[in-house]
């Protein structure tokens, strides 16, 4: 399989497993926050940082303008 197919598969797996455990533990509390019957929205974002240290990525994100 090509590498382009592995990111959606990993993200789907992470969303599925985490939703299962969160629903099991916090079902009553989470109900008002769901997208219909879904815990996660169907979208996701993945990017490569070329091996930059997390401290550099964190600083970059913190310096971005926030919506008004």
N, C-alpha and C positions, 0 to 999 in steps of 0.2 A: 504494500500500500504506500502511496506517496505521503510525504510529510504534511501536505496540505490537509489530509483527512484526519490526522492525529489530533490537532488542536481542538476541533469541534467535538471529537470523541472524548477527550480528556475533560473539557469544560462540561459537557453533558453528564459525564460520570460524576464529577465533583458536585454539580448542581443537584443531581438525583440523590446521591448519598447524603449530602448535607441537608437537603430538604426532608428526607426521611427521618433523620435523627432529630432535627429541630421540631418537626411536627409531632414526633413521638413525645418529646419532652415538654413542649410549650404549645400544644394544639389550641387550647382555649384562648390564650393571649394572642397568638398569631393570626387567628381567623380574620380580624379586621384589617390586616395589612396585606392580604393575599391579592394577587391579580386574578380575579375570578377564583378558580380552584387551584391556581398555580402559586407556588411559593416564590419562584424566580421568574423574572420576565424572560422571554425567549432570546433576548439579545445578550451579547457579551463583547468585550474588547480585549484584544491581545496585541502586544507589541514587543519588539525586541529593542533592548537598550545597548546592544553591542558589547556587553560585558562591563558596563559602567558600574562603579560601586553604588550600593544602595543609598549611601549618604549623598552622592551627587544627584541621583534620581529624585530623592526626597527634596533636596534643595530646589531643584528645577520645578517640581510640582508646587511647592510652597510659594514660589515667586510668580506663578501664573496669575493673571488677573481673574478675579471672581466676577460672575454675573451680578449686575445691579439689581 
